[in-house]
Amino acid sequence: MLRHGCESACHGYIVNRLSYPGHICVSVNEEVVHGIGSPARVIREGDLVSLDVVVRRDGFIGDNARTVMVGEVDPAARRLCLDTEKALMAGIASVRPGGRVGDISAAIQAVLAPGGYGIVRDFVGHGVGRKMHEEPQIPNFGKAGLGAKLLPGMALAIEPMVNLGTHKIVMGSDGWTARTADGRPSAHFEHTVLVTEDGVEIMTLP
């Protein structure tokens, strides 16, 4: 971030009077989101590691995430990751000027529903701009044609968070780390996109 003239928008972010201590979120296996990295934590063969990186540059925010599979992973966990990324891209493909937030939600849900996954409800996608979280909220489930209208110039962080088991989560004692209630793995993929005059542009491609 420093090399590119950016800063972490996560570090020092305050929720419920708690200040986030990391510069990126590192969530492992059953950790859904907002995990905190530590030198004491060891990444092992078969782990799923979700990296959520939010940067600020010139007053604007870019938000993206992906889950990395470490070495050989369980086949069900691999399918979870592949389907979650596929759902993200389906959600992005549904974005068009004049469309609705529900179009994104429905496209994501349509990919995930056949797999019987738990679609996280406590955390959703969102608008993004000068603040990390802006309107509209973008659930990863819902009905097409409903919700806020999409207009050219809107920036959206679309981010399915999907569990191999239940959609329910529990919060860790650190006040930040969200984990699956049943201890099964979770995956998280995210891009910031721009609604254009004729479609959508992904702003956070590598």
C-alpha positions in Angstrom: 0.0 0.0 0.0 2.8 2.4 0.9 4.5 1.7 -2.5 1.4 2.8 -4.3 0.6 5.8 -2.1 -2.4 4.1 -0.4 -3.3 3.5 3.2 -5.3 0.8 4.9 -8.9 1.7 5.4 -9.3 -1.2 7.8 -6.6 -0.1 10.3 -8.3 1.9 13.1 -11.8 1.4 11.7 -14.1 1.7 14.7 -17.2 -0.3 15.4 -18.9 -0.4 18.8 -15.9 1.6 20.2 -13.5 -1.1 19.1 -10.6 -0.1 16.8 -9.6 -2.7 14.2 -5.9 -3.5 14.8 -4.9 -5.1 11.5 -4.1 -3.5 8.1 -6.0 -6.3 6.2 -8.5 -8.9 7.4 -7.1 -12.5 7.5 -9.8 -15.1 8.1 -8.9 -18.8 8.2 -11.2 -21.8 7.6 -14.3 -21.3 9.8 -13.6 -17.6 10.2 -16.1 -15.8 7.9 -14.7 -12.3 8.0 -12.7 -9.7 10.0 -10.1 -12.2 11.3 -7.0 -10.5 12.7 -3.5 -11.6 11.5 -0.9 -12.6 14.0 2.7 -13.9 13.8 1.6 -16.7 16.1 -0.9 -18.1 13.6 0.4 -20.8 11.2 -1.1 -21.4 7.8 -1.2 -25.2 7.1 -1.8 -27.4 4.1 -5.6 -27.7 3.4 -6.5 -24.3 4.9 -8.8 -21.8 3.3 -7.4 -18.2 3.9 -9.7 -15.3 3.1 -7.9 -12.0 2.5 -10.1 -8.9 2.7 -8.1 -5.8 1.6 -9.5 -2.3 1.8 -7.4 0.7 0.6 -7.9 4.4 0.7 -6.2 6.7 -1.9 -7.0 10.3 -2.6 -10.0 10.1 -0.4 -11.6 7.2 -2.1 -12.0 3.5 -1.0 -11.3 0.3 -2.9 -12.6 -2.9 -1.4 -11.8 -6.5 -2.5 -11.4 -10.0 -1.1 -10.6 -13.5 -2.1 -10.3 -16.9 -0.5 -7.0 -18.7 -1.2 -6.8 -22.5 -1.1 -3.6 -23.7 0.5 -2.2 -26.8 -1.2 -4.5 -29.7 -1.4 -7.9 -28.9 0.2 -11.0 -31.0 0.9 -13.1 -31.4 -2.2 -16.1 -29.9 -0.6 -14.1 -26.9 0.5 -12.7 -26.5 -3.0 -16.2 -26.5 -4.5 -17.3 -23.9 -1.9 -14.5 -21.6 -3.1 -15.2 -22.1 -6.8 -18.9 -21.7 -6.4 -18.5 -18.5 -4.3 -16.3 -16.9 -6.9 -18.7 -18.0 -9.6 -21.5 -16.4 -7.6 -19.6 -13.2 -7.3 -19.1 -13.0 -11.1 -22.7 -13.8 -11.7 -23.7 -10.9 -9.4 -21.4 -8.6 -11.2 -22.7 -9.7 -14.6 -26.2 -8.7 -13.6 -25.2 -5.1 -12.9 -26.6 -2.6 -15.4 -27.9 1.0 -15.3 -31.6 1.1 -14.4 -31.3 -2.4 -12.8 -32.0 -3.1 -9.2 -29.9 -4.3 -6.2 -32.2 -7.3 -6.1 -30.9 -8.3 -9.5 -27.5 -8.8 -8.0 -28.8 -10.6 -4.9 -30.9 -13.0 -7.0 -28.0 -13.8 -9.4 -25.7 -14.7 -6.5 -28.4 -16.8 -4.8 -29.2 -18.7 -8.1 -25.6 -19.9 -8.3 -25.4 -20.9 -4.6 -28.8 -22.4 -3.9 -28.2 -25.7 -5.7 -25.2 -26.4 -3.5 -27.2 -26.1 -0.3 -24.7 -23.6 1.1 -25.3 -21.3 4.0 -25.4 -17.7 2.6 -24.3 -15.3 5.3 -27.0 -12.9 6.3 -25.2 -10.8 9.0 -22.8 -9.3 6.5 -23.7 -8.0 3.0 -22.2 -6.0 0.1 -22.6 -2.3 0.1 -22.0 1.0 -1.7 -18.4 2.3 -1.4 -16.9 5.7 -2.1 -15.4 8.2 0.4 -16.5 5.8 3.2 -16.0 2.1 3.4 -19.7 1.3 3.9 -22.2 3.4 2.1 -25.8 2.8 0.8 -27.2 0.7 -0.8 -26.8 -2.5 1.1 -26.5 -5.5 -1.2 -27.6 -8.9 0.3 -26.4 -12.1 -1.3 -29.9 -13.4 -1.5 -33.2 -11.9 -2.7 -35.5 -11.3 -5.6 -34.7 -9.6 -8.9 -36.4 -6.3 -9.6 -36.5 -5.2 -6.0 -34.3 -2.7 -4.1 -32.5 0.5 -4.9 -32.1 1.4 -8.6 -28.6 1.2 -10.0 -27.4 4.4 -11.7 -24.3 5.3 -13.7 -21.5 6.4 -11.4 -22.4 4.3 -8.4 -19.6 2.2 -6.9 -20.5 -1.1 -5.3 -18.7 -3.6 -3.2 -20.3 -7.0 -4.2 -19.2 -9.7 -1.8 -20.7 -13.1 -1.3 -19.7 -14.7 2.0 -20.7 -18.4 1.9 -20.5 -21.2 4.4 -20.3 -24.9 3.8 -22.8 -25.5 6.6 -25.2 -23.2 8.4 -25.5 -19.5 7.5 -25.4 -18.6 11.1 -22.3 -17.0 12.7 -20.9 -16.3 16.1 -18.6 -13.5 17.1 -15.2 -14.1 18.6 -14.0 -12.7 22.0 -11.9 -10.1 20.1 -15.1 -8.4 19.1 -14.2 -8.6 15.4 -13.8 -12.2 14.1 -17.0 -13.7 12.8 -17.0 -17.5 12.7 -19.4 -20.1 11.4 -21.7 -21.3 14.1 -21.1 -25.0 13.2 -17.3 -24.7 12.7 -17.4 -25.6 9.0 -15.4 -23.6 6.4 -16.4 -20.3 4.8 -15.4 -18.5 1.6 -15.4 -14.8 0.7 -14.9 -13.2 -2.7 -15.4 -9.5 -3.4 -14.8 -6.8 -6.1 -15.5 -3.1 -6.2 -17.4 -2.3 -9.4 -18.6 0.8 -11.1 -22.0 1.1 -12.8 -21.3 2.6 -16.2 -23.6 4.1 -18.8 -23.8 0.8 -20.6 -23.0 -1.8 -18.0 -20.4 -2.4 -15.3 -16.6 -2.1 -14.9 -14.6 -4.1 -12.3 -12.3 -1.7 -10.5 -10.3 -4.2 -8.4 -8.9 -6.7 -11.0 -5.2 -7.6 -10.3 
